[in-house]
Amino acid sequence: MAVLVWLLIPVAGAVVAGLWSTWATRRRSGAGGVKDAAGVRGYEAFRAAMERAPADG
């Protein structure tokens, strides 16, 4: 009986790891990548502002 308990520990760990990996790799964009599009627009605005900034040097 003790052997079964020791065998259940790694099996339970594998199940928990599988559930965690499924949870960790889920899509987080929500509504079709809206967050990604907003991030790209923000990055483009940042680049445009940096190109307009006077160069000190």
CHARMM-style PDB file with segment names, atoms N, HN, CA, C and O in Angstrom:
ATOM      1  N   MET     1       0.822  -1.204   0.000  1.00  0.00      PROA
ATOM      2  CA  MET     1       0.000   0.000   0.000  1.00  0.00      PROA
ATOM      3  C   MET     1       0.860   1.260   0.000  1.00  0.00      PROA
ATOM      4  O   MET     1       0.529   2.244  -0.661  1.00  0.00      PROA
ATOM      5  N   ALA     2       1.949   1.226   0.733  1.00  0.00      PROA
ATOM      6  HN  ALA     2       2.218   0.427   1.270  1.00  0.00      PROA
ATOM      7  CA  ALA     2       2.828   2.388   0.768  1.00  0.00      PROA
ATOM      8  C   ALA     2       3.451   2.648  -0.607  1.00  0.00      PROA
ATOM      9  O   ALA     2       3.727   3.791  -0.970  1.00  0.00      PROA
ATOM     10  N   VAL     3       3.667   1.568  -1.362  1.00  0.00      PROA
ATOM     11  HN  VAL     3       3.443   0.639  -1.066  1.00  0.00      PROA
ATOM     12  CA  VAL     3       4.228   1.725  -2.702  1.00  0.00      PROA
ATOM     13  C   VAL     3       3.259   2.500  -3.591  1.00  0.00      PROA
ATOM     14  O   VAL     3       3.690   3.323  -4.399  1.00  0.00      PROA
ATOM     15  N   LEU     4       1.970   2.254  -3.457  1.00  0.00      PROA
ATOM     16  HN  LEU     4       1.619   1.586  -2.801  1.00  0.00      PROA
ATOM     17  CA  LEU     4       0.976   2.972  -4.244  1.00  0.00      PROA
ATOM     18  C   LEU     4       0.964   4.458  -3.918  1.00  0.00      PROA
ATOM     19  O   LEU     4       0.789   5.296  -4.803  1.00  0.00      PROA
ATOM     20  N   VAL     5       1.147   4.775  -2.655  1.00  0.00      PROA
ATOM     21  HN  VAL     5       1.289   4.095  -1.936  1.00  0.00      PROA
ATOM     22  CA  VAL     5       1.197   6.187  -2.258  1.00  0.00      PROA
ATOM     23  C   VAL     5       2.402   6.856  -2.909  1.00  0.00      PROA
ATOM     24  O   VAL     5       2.282   7.962  -3.435  1.00  0.00      PROA
ATOM     25  N   TRP     6       3.562   6.199  -2.882  1.00  0.00      PROA
ATOM     26  HN  TRP     6       3.659   5.300  -2.454  1.00  0.00      PROA
ATOM     27  CA  TRP     6       4.762   6.761  -3.492  1.00  0.00      PROA
ATOM     28  C   TRP     6       4.630   6.864  -5.005  1.00  0.00      PROA
ATOM     29  O   TRP     6       5.261   7.729  -5.612  1.00  0.00      PROA
ATOM     30  N   LEU     7       3.833   6.010  -5.627  1.00  0.00      PROA
ATOM     31  HN  LEU     7       3.321   5.307  -5.134  1.00  0.00      PROA
ATOM     32  CA  LEU     7       3.596   6.110  -7.056  1.00  0.00      PROA
ATOM     33  C   LEU     7       2.581   7.211  -7.384  1.00  0.00      PROA
ATOM     34  O   LEU     7       2.631   7.806  -8.460  1.00  0.00      PROA
ATOM     35  N   LEU     8       1.672   7.473  -6.461  1.00  0.00      PROA
ATOM     36  HN  LEU     8       1.631   6.990  -5.587  1.00  0.00      PROA
ATOM     37  CA  LEU     8       0.686   8.521  -6.697  1.00  0.00      PROA
ATOM     38  C   LEU     8       1.288   9.921  -6.627  1.00  0.00      PROA
ATOM     39  O   LEU     8       0.771  10.840  -7.262  1.00  0.00      PROA
ATOM     40  N   ILE     9       2.356  10.102  -5.879  1.00  0.00      PROA
ATOM     41  HN  ILE     9       2.776   9.356  -5.363  1.00  0.00      PROA
ATOM     42  CA  ILE     9       2.974  11.422  -5.747  1.00  0.00      PROA
ATOM     43  C   ILE     9       3.453  11.944  -7.107  1.00  0.00      PROA
ATOM     44  O   ILE     9       3.078  13.058  -7.473  1.00  0.00      PROA
ATOM     45  N   PRO    10       4.262  11.201  -7.876  1.00  0.00      PROA
ATOM     46  CA  PRO    10       4.662  11.738  -9.178  1.00  0.00      PROA
ATOM     47  C   PRO    10       3.504  11.821 -10.183  1.00  0.00      PROA
ATOM     48  O   PRO    10       3.498  12.693 -11.052  1.00  0.00      PROA
ATOM     49  N   VAL    11       2.542  10.928 -10.064  1.00  0.00      PROA
ATOM     50  HN  VAL    11       2.547  10.220  -9.357  1.00  0.00      PROA
ATOM     51  CA  VAL    11       1.385  10.997 -10.959  1.00  0.00      PROA
ATOM     52  C   VAL    11       0.594  12.276 -10.672  1.00  0.00      PROA
ATOM     53  O   VAL    11       0.194  12.987 -11.594  1.00  0.00      PROA
ATOM     54  N   ALA    12       0.375  12.559  -9.402  1.00  0.00      PROA
ATOM     55  HN  ALA    12       0.699  11.982  -8.652  1.00  0.00      PROA
ATOM     56  CA  ALA    12      -0.329  13.791  -9.038  1.00  0.00      PROA
ATOM     57  C   ALA    12       0.476  15.012  -9.480  1.00  0.00      PROA
ATOM     58  O   ALA    12      -0.096  15.999  -9.942  1.00  0.00      PROA
ATOM     59  N   GLY    13       1.796  14.949  -9.341  1.00  0.00      PROA
ATOM     60  HN  GLY    13       2.261  14.147  -8.966  1.00  0.00      PROA
ATOM     61  CA  GLY    13       2.632  16.054  -9.797  1.00  0.00      PROA
ATOM     62  C   GLY    13       2.532  16.266 -11.295  1.00  0.00      PROA
ATOM     63  O   GLY    13       2.504  17.405 -11.763  1.00  0.00      PROA
ATOM     64  N   ALA    14       2.477  15.175 -12.052  1.00  0.00      PROA
ATOM     65  HN  ALA    14       2.500  14.251 -11.672  1.00  0.00      PROA
ATOM     66  CA  ALA    14       2.344  15.285 -13.504  1.00  0.00      PROA
ATOM     67  C   ALA    14       0.998  15.883 -13.882  1.00  0.00      PROA
ATOM     68  O   ALA    14       0.916  16.690 -14.808  1.00  0.00      PROA
ATOM     69  N   VAL    15      -0.040  15.503 -13.188  1.00  0.00      PROA
ATOM     70  HN  VAL    15       0.027  14.847 -12.435  1.00  0.00      PROA
ATOM     71  CA  VAL    15      -1.373  16.054 -13.466  1.00  0.00      PROA
ATOM     72  C   VAL    15      -1.398  17.544 -13.152  1.00  0.00      PROA
ATOM     73  O   VAL    15      -1.915  18.338 -13.938  1.00  0.00      PROA
ATOM     74  N   VAL    16      -0.846  17.922 -12.014  1.00  0.00      PROA
ATOM     75  HN  VAL    16      -0.426  17.277 -11.375  1.00  0.00      PROA
ATOM     76  CA  VAL    16      -0.802  19.337 -11.641  1.00  0.00      PROA
ATOM     77  C   VAL    16       0.036  20.121 -12.654  1.00  0.00      PROA
ATOM     78  O   VAL    16      -0.349  21.223 -13.045  1.00  0.00      PROA
ATOM     79  N   ALA    17       1.167  19.574 -13.081  1.00  0.00      PROA
ATOM     80  HN  ALA    17       1.480  18.679 -12.764  1.00  0.00      PROA
ATOM     81  CA  ALA    17       2.011  20.251 -14.073  1.00  0.00      PROA
ATOM     82  C   ALA    17       1.281  20.403 -15.399  1.00  0.00      PROA
ATOM     83  O   ALA    17       1.401  21.439 -16.054  1.00  0.00      PROA
ATOM     84  N   GLY    18       0.535  19.400 -15.798  1.00  0.00      PROA
ATOM     85  HN  GLY    18       0.437  18.559 -15.266  1.00  0.00      PROA
ATOM     86  CA  GLY    18      -0.236  19.490 -17.027  1.00  0.00      PROA
ATOM     87  C   GLY    18      -1.314  20.556 -16.949  1.00  0.00      PROA
ATOM     88  O   GLY    18      -1.499  21.327 -17.891  1.00  0.00      PROA
ATOM     89  N   LEU    19      -2.019  20.604 -15.845  1.00  0.00      PROA
ATOM     90  HN  LEU    19      -1.870  19.978 -15.079  1.00  0.00      PROA
ATOM     91  CA  LEU    19      -3.046  21.633 -15.664  1.00  0.00      PROA
ATOM     92  C   LEU    19      -2.435  23.026 -15.638  1.00  0.00      PROA
ATOM     93  O   LEU    19      -2.974  23.958 -16.235  1.00  0.00      PROA
ATOM     94  N   TRP    20      -1.311  23.166 -14.945  1.00  0.00      PROA
ATOM     95  HN  TRP    20      -0.873  22.409 -14.460  1.00  0.00      PROA
ATOM     96  CA  TRP    20      -0.650  24.470 -14.873  1.00  0.00      PROA
ATOM     97  C   TRP    20      -0.168  24.913 -16.250  1.00  0.00      PROA
ATOM     98  O   TRP    20      -0.320  26.080 -16.610  1.00  0.00      PROA
ATOM     99  N   SER    21       0.412  23.993 -17.024  1.00  0.00      PROA
ATOM    100  HN  SER    21       0.535  23.045 -16.732  1.00  0.00      PROA
ATOM    101  CA  SER    21       0.908  24.374 -18.350  1.00  0.00      PROA
ATOM    102  C   SER    21      -0.235  24.761 -19.273  1.00  0.00      PROA
ATOM    103  O   SER    21      -0.091  25.666 -20.095  1.00  0.00      PROA
ATOM    104  N   THR    22      -1.362  24.087 -19.145  1.00  0.00      PROA
ATOM    105  HN  THR    22      -1.479  23.351 -18.478  1.00  0.00      PROA
ATOM    106  CA  THR    22      -2.532  24.458 -19.938  1.00  0.00      PROA
ATOM    107  C   THR    22      -3.005  25.850 -19.558  1.00  0.00      PROA
ATOM    108  O   THR    22      -3.337  26.653 -20.431  1.00  0.00      PROA
ATOM    109  N   TRP    23      -3.038  26.142 -18.275  1.00  0.00      PROA
ATOM    110  HN  TRP    23      -2.767  25.490 -17.567  1.00  0.00      PROA
ATOM    111  CA  TRP    23      -3.465  27.454 -17.792  1.00  0.00      PROA
ATOM    112  C   TRP    23      -2.466  28.533 -18.196  1.00  0.00      PROA
ATOM    113  O   TRP    23      -2.868  29.634 -18.573  1.00  0.00      PROA
ATOM    114  N   ALA    24      -1.175  28.235 -18.122  1.00  0.00      PROA
ATOM    115  HN  ALA    24      -0.848  27.341 -17.816  1.00  0.00      PROA
ATOM    116  CA  ALA    24      -0.150  29.236 -18.391  1.00  0.00      PROA
ATOM    117  C   ALA    24      -0.042  29.590 -19.869  1.00  0.00      PROA
ATOM    118  O   ALA    24       0.398  30.692 -20.198  1.00  0.00      PROA
ATOM    119  N   THR    25      -0.428  28.696 -20.762  1.00  0.00      PROA
ATOM    120  HN  THR    25      -0.785  27.802 -20.495  1.00  0.00      PROA
ATOM    121  CA  THR    25      -0.270  28.956 -22.188  1.00  0.00      PROA
ATOM    122  C   THR    25      -1.567  29.341 -22.874  1.00  0.00      PROA
ATOM    123  O   THR    25      -1.628  29.362 -24.103  1.00  0.00      PROA
ATOM    124  N   ARG    26      -2.598  29.642 -22.115  1.00  0.00      PROA
ATOM    125  HN  ARG    26      -2.549  29.625 -21.116  1.00  0.00      PROA
ATOM    126  CA  ARG    26      -3.869  29.997 -22.739  1.00  0.00      PROA
ATOM    127  C   ARG    26      -3.751  31.361 -23.409  1.00  0.00      PROA
ATOM    128  O   ARG    26      -2.880  32.163 -23.071  1.00  0.00      PROA
ATOM    129  N   ARG    27      -4.641  31.606 -24.360  1.00  0.00      PROA
ATOM    130  HN  ARG    27      -5.348  30.955 -24.635  1.00  0.00      PROA
ATOM    131  CA  ARG    27      -4.637  32.906 -25.042  1.00  0.00      PROA
ATOM    132  C   ARG    27      -5.148  33.963 -24.089  1.00  0.00      PROA
ATOM    133  O   ARG    27      -6.167  33.773 -23.426  1.00  0.00      PROA
ATOM    134  N   ARG    28      -4.454  35.057 -24.024  1.00  0.00      PROA
ATOM    135  HN  ARG    28      -3.626  35.211 -24.563  1.00  0.00      PROA
ATOM    136  CA  ARG    28      -4.844  36.122 -23.107  1.00  0.00      PROA
ATOM    137  C   ARG    28      -5.287  37.379 -23.836  1.00  0.00      PROA
ATOM    138  O   ARG    28      -5.495  38.413 -23.202  1.00  0.00      PROA
ATOM    139  N   SER    29      -5.435  37.316 -25.141  1.00  0.00      PROA
ATOM    140  HN  SER    29      -5.267  36.476 -25.656  1.00  0.00      PROA
ATOM    141  CA  SER    29      -5.745  38.524 -25.893  1.00  0.00      PROA
ATOM    142  C   SER    29      -7.191  38.973 -25.700  1.00  0.00      PROA
ATOM    143  O   SER    29      -7.504  40.135 -25.963  1.00  0.00      PROA
ATOM    144  N   GLY    30      -8.062  38.108 -25.260  1.00  0.00      PROA
ATOM    145  HN  GLY    30      -7.807  37.165 -25.046  1.00  0.00      PROA
ATOM    146  CA  GLY    30      -9.440  38.496 -25.011  1.00  0.00      PROA
ATOM    147  C   GLY    30     -10.237  38.652 -26.292  1.00  0.00      PROA
ATOM    148  O   GLY    30     -10.678  37.660 -26.873  1.00  0.00      PROA
ATOM    149  N   ALA    31     -10.428  39.884 -26.738  1.00  0.00      PROA
ATOM    150  HN  ALA    31     -10.070  40.690 -26.266  1.00  0.00      PROA
ATOM    151  CA  ALA    31     -11.308  40.153 -27.879  1.00  0.00      PROA
ATOM    152  C   ALA    31     -10.526  40.210 -29.183  1.00  0.00      PROA
ATOM    153  O   ALA    31     -10.412  41.280 -29.781  1.00  0.00      PROA
ATOM    154  N   GLY    32     -10.001  39.116 -29.625  1.00  0.00      PROA
ATOM    155  HN  GLY    32     -10.093  38.247 -29.139  1.00  0.00      PROA
ATOM    156  CA  GLY    32      -9.397  39.036 -30.946  1.00  0.00      PROA
ATOM    157  C   GLY    32      -8.123  39.827 -31.135  1.00  0.00      PROA
ATOM    158  O   GLY    32      -7.893  40.350 -32.226  1.00  0.00      PROA
ATOM    159  N   GLY    33      -7.297  39.937 -30.133  1.00  0.00      PROA
ATOM    160  HN  GLY    33      -7.484  39.513 -29.247  1.00  0.00      PROA
ATOM    161  CA  GLY    33      -6.018  40.613 -30.304  1.00  0.00      PROA
ATOM    162  C   GLY    33      -6.095  42.119 -30.179  1.00  0.00      PROA
ATOM    163  O   GLY    33      -5.225  42.819 -30.698  1.00  0.00      PROA
ATOM    164  N   VAL    34      -7.108  42.639 -29.508  1.00  0.00      PROA
ATOM    165  HN  VAL    34      -7.815  42.071 -29.086  1.00  0.00      PROA
ATOM    166  CA  VAL    34      -7.248  44.083 -29.344  1.00  0.00      PROA
ATOM    167  C   VAL    34      -6.066  44.650 -28.563  1.00  0.00      PROA
ATOM    168  O   VAL    34      -5.572  45.730 -28.888  1.00  0.00      PROA
ATOM    169  N   LYS    35      -5.611  43.939 -27.544  1.00  0.00      PROA
ATOM    170  HN  LYS    35      -6.013  43.062 -27.280  1.00  0.00      PROA
ATOM    171  CA  LYS    35      -4.485  44.412 -26.757  1.00  0.00      PROA
ATOM    172  C   LYS    35      -3.223  44.479 -27.603  1.00  0.00      PROA
ATOM    173  O   LYS    35      -2.419  45.398 -27.440  1.00  0.00      PROA
ATOM    174  N   ASP    36      -3.038  43.528 -28.497  1.00  0.00      PROA
ATOM    175  HN  ASP    36      -3.690  42.782 -28.629  1.00  0.00      PROA
ATOM    176  CA  ASP    36      -1.859  43.535 -29.357  1.00  0.00      PROA
ATOM    177  C   ASP    36      -1.884  44.740 -30.284  1.00  0.00      PROA
ATOM    178  O   ASP    36      -0.860  45.397 -30.471  1.00  0.00      PROA
ATOM    179  N   ALA    37      -3.035  45.036 -30.863  1.00  0.00      PROA
ATOM    180  HN  ALA    37      -3.867  44.503 -30.710  1.00  0.00      PROA
ATOM    181  CA  ALA    37      -3.148  46.164 -31.779  1.00  0.00      PROA
ATOM    182  C   ALA    37      -2.882  47.474 -31.046  1.00  0.00      PROA
ATOM    183  O   ALA    37      -2.223  48.364 -31.583  1.00  0.00      PROA
ATOM    184  N   ALA    38      -3.386  47.596 -29.834  1.00  0.00      PROA
ATOM    185  HN  ALA    38      -3.921  46.873 -29.397  1.00  0.00      PROA
ATOM    186  CA  ALA    38      -3.144  48.814 -29.053  1.00  0.00      PROA
ATOM    187  C   ALA    38      -1.669  48.938 -28.709  1.00  0.00      PROA
ATOM    188  O   ALA    38      -1.123  50.041 -28.717  1.00  0.00      PROA
ATOM    189  N   GLY    39      -1.021  47.827 -28.407  1.00  0.00      PROA
ATOM    190  HN  GLY    39      -1.465  46.931 -28.401  1.00  0.00      PROA
ATOM    191  CA  GLY    39       0.400  47.859 -28.104  1.00  0.00      PROA
ATOM    192  C   GLY    39       1.234  48.267 -29.301  1.00  0.00      PROA
ATOM    193  O   GLY    39       2.204  49.012 -29.164  1.00  0.00      PROA
ATOM    194  N   VAL    40       0.859  47.780 -30.475  1.00  0.00      PROA
ATOM    195  HN  VAL    40       0.071  47.175 -30.586  1.00  0.00      PROA
ATOM    196  CA  VAL    40       1.585  48.145 -31.701  1.00  0.00      PROA
ATOM    197  C   VAL    40       1.395  49.632 -31.991  1.00  0.00      PROA
ATOM    198  O   VAL    40       2.346  50.318 -32.367  1.00  0.00      PROA
ATOM    199  N   ARG    41       0.168  50.133 -31.817  1.00  0.00      PROA
ATOM    200  HN  ARG    41      -0.604  49.576 -31.511  1.00  0.00      PROA
ATOM    201  CA  ARG    41      -0.067  51.569 -32.039  1.00  0.00      PROA
ATOM    202  C   ARG    41       0.749  52.415 -31.064  1.00  0.00      PROA
ATOM    203  O   ARG    41       1.297  53.449 -31.444  1.00  0.00      PROA
ATOM    204  N   GLY    42       0.827  51.983 -29.823  1.00  0.00      PROA
ATOM    205  HN  GLY    42       0.382  51.142 -29.513  1.00  0.00      PROA
ATOM    206  CA  GLY    42       1.623  52.717 -28.847  1.00  0.00      PROA
ATOM    207  C   GLY    42       3.098  52.709 -29.197  1.00  0.00      PROA
ATOM    208  O   GLY    42       3.781  53.722 -29.041  1.00  0.00      PROA
ATOM    209  N   TYR    43       3.590  51.583 -29.666  1.00  0.00      PROA
ATOM    210  HN  TYR    43       3.036  50.760 -29.793  1.00  0.00      PROA
ATOM    211  CA  TYR    43       4.996  51.486 -30.053  1.00  0.00      PROA
ATOM    212  C   TYR    43       5.284  52.381 -31.255  1.00  0.00      PROA
ATOM    213  O   TYR    43       6.315  53.052 -31.294  1.00  0.00      PROA
ATOM    214  N   GLU    44       4.389  52.397 -32.227  1.00  0.00      PROA
ATOM    215  HN  GLU    44       3.551  51.852 -32.195  1.00  0.00      PROA
ATOM    216  CA  GLU    44       4.577  53.255 -33.396  1.00  0.00      PROA
ATOM    217  C   GLU    44       4.564  54.732 -32.994  1.00  0.00      PROA
ATOM    218  O   GLU    44       5.341  55.521 -33.531  1.00  0.00      PROA
ATOM    219  N   ALA    45       3.698  55.113 -32.063  1.00  0.00      PROA
ATOM    220  HN  ALA    45       3.066  54.472 -31.627  1.00  0.00      PROA
ATOM    221  CA  ALA    45       3.670  56.495 -31.590  1.00  0.00      PROA
ATOM    222  C   ALA    45       4.970  56.835 -30.873  1.00  0.00      PROA
ATOM    223  O   ALA    45       5.495  57.938 -31.031  1.00  0.00      PROA
ATOM    224  N   PHE    46       5.490  55.904 -30.093  1.00  0.00      PROA
ATOM    225  HN  PHE    46       5.064  55.009 -29.965  1.00  0.00      PROA
ATOM    226  CA  PHE    46       6.758  56.115 -29.398  1.00  0.00      PROA
ATOM    227  C   PHE    46       7.894  56.309 -30.403  1.00  0.00      PROA
ATOM    228  O   PHE    46       8.712  57.216 -30.250  1.00  0.00      PROA
ATOM    229  N   ARG    47       7.942  55.462 -31.426  1.00  0.00      PROA
ATOM    230  HN  ARG    47       7.277  54.725 -31.550  1.00  0.00      PROA
ATOM    231  CA  ARG    47       9.005  55.583 -32.432  1.00  0.00      PROA
ATOM    232  C   ARG    47       8.910  56.919 -33.165  1.00  0.00      PROA
ATOM    233  O   ARG    47       9.925  57.572 -33.408  1.00  0.00      PROA
ATOM    234  N   ALA    48       7.697  57.319 -33.513  1.00  0.00      PROA
ATOM    235  HN  ALA    48       6.873  56.788 -33.316  1.00  0.00      PROA
ATOM    236  CA  ALA    48       7.521  58.594 -34.206  1.00  0.00      PROA
ATOM    237  C   ALA    48       7.976  59.754 -33.324  1.00  0.00      PROA
ATOM    238  O   ALA    48       8.605  60.693 -33.812  1.00  0.00      PROA
ATOM    239  N   ALA    49       7.665  59.696 -32.032  1.00  0.00      PROA
ATOM    240  HN  ALA    49       7.154  58.933 -31.636  1.00  0.00      PROA
ATOM    241  CA  ALA    49       8.093  60.757 -31.114  1.00  0.00      PROA
ATOM    242  C   ALA    49       9.610  60.780 -30.975  1.00  0.00      PROA
ATOM    243  O   ALA    49      10.203  61.855 -30.888  1.00  0.00      PROA
ATOM    244  N   MET    50      10.237  59.626 -30.952  1.00  0.00      PROA
ATOM    245  HN  MET    50       9.755  58.752 -31.022  1.00  0.00      PROA
ATOM    246  CA  MET    50      11.694  59.572 -30.830  1.00  0.00      PROA
ATOM    247  C   MET    50      12.378  60.087 -32.094  1.00  0.00      PROA
ATOM    248  O   MET    50      13.455  60.679 -32.021  1.00  0.00      PROA
ATOM    249  N   GLU    51      11.761  59.864 -33.248  1.00  0.00      PROA
ATOM    250  HN  GLU    51      10.886  59.382 -33.308  1.00  0.00      PROA
ATOM    251  CA  GLU    51      12.345  60.366 -34.484  1.00  0.00      PROA
ATOM    252  C   GLU    51      12.225  61.882 -34.577  1.00  0.00      PROA
ATOM    253  O   GLU    51      13.067  62.526 -35.203  1.00  0.00      PROA
ATOM    254  N   ARG    52      11.193  62.465 -33.966  1.00  0.00      PROA
ATOM    255  HN  ARG    52      10.509  61.942 -33.457  1.00  0.00      PROA
ATOM    256  CA  ARG    52      11.014  63.910 -33.987  1.00  0.00      PROA
ATOM    257  C   ARG    52      11.848  64.601 -32.934  1.00  0.00      PROA
ATOM    258  O   ARG    52      12.130  65.791 -33.070  1.00  0.00      PROA
ATOM    259  N   ALA    53      12.255  63.902 -31.891  1.00  0.00      PROA
ATOM    260  HN  ALA    53      12.027  62.935 -31.781  1.00  0.00      PROA
ATOM    261  CA  ALA    53      12.982  64.509 -30.775  1.00  0.00      PROA
ATOM    262  C   ALA    53      14.338  65.035 -31.256  1.00  0.00      PROA
ATOM    263  O   ALA    53      15.007  64.386 -32.061  1.00  0.00      PROA
ATOM    264  N   PRO    54      14.744  66.214 -30.762  1.00  0.00      PROA
ATOM    265  CA  PRO    54      16.057  66.733 -31.151  1.00  0.00      PROA
ATOM    266  C   PRO    54      17.174  65.864 -30.561  1.00  0.00      PROA
ATOM    267  O   PRO    54      17.082  65.383 -29.431  1.00  0.00      PROA
ATOM    268  N   ALA    55      18.199  65.683 -31.337  1.00  0.00      PROA
ATOM    269  HN  ALA    55      18.274  66.073 -32.254  1.00  0.00      PROA
ATOM    270  CA  ALA    55      19.330  64.853 -30.896  1.00  0.00      PROA
ATOM    271  C   ALA    55      20.304  65.728 -30.122  1.00  0.00      PROA
ATOM    272  O   ALA    55      20.814  66.725 -30.633  1.00  0.00      PROA
ATOM    273  N   ASP    56      20.549  65.334 -28.881  1.00  0.00      PROA
ATOM    274  HN  ASP    56      20.134  64.524 -28.466  1.00  0.00      PROA
ATOM    275  CA  ASP    56      21.548  66.054 -28.073  1.00  0.00      PROA
ATOM    276  C   ASP    56      22.893  65.407 -28.316  1.00  0.00      PROA
ATOM    277  O   ASP    56      23.050  64.202 -28.117  1.00  0.00      PROA
ATOM    278  N   GLY    57      23.835  66.170 -28.732  1.00  0.00      PROA
ATOM    279  HN  GLY    57      23.707  67.148 -28.894  1.00  0.00      PROA
ATOM    280  CA  GLY    57      25.126  65.526 -28.904  1.00  0.00      PROA
ATOM    281  C   GLY    57      25.990  66.354 -29.699  1.00  0.00      PROA
ATOM    282  OT1 GLY    57      27.134  65.981 -29.959  1.00  0.00      PROA
TER     283      GLY     57
END
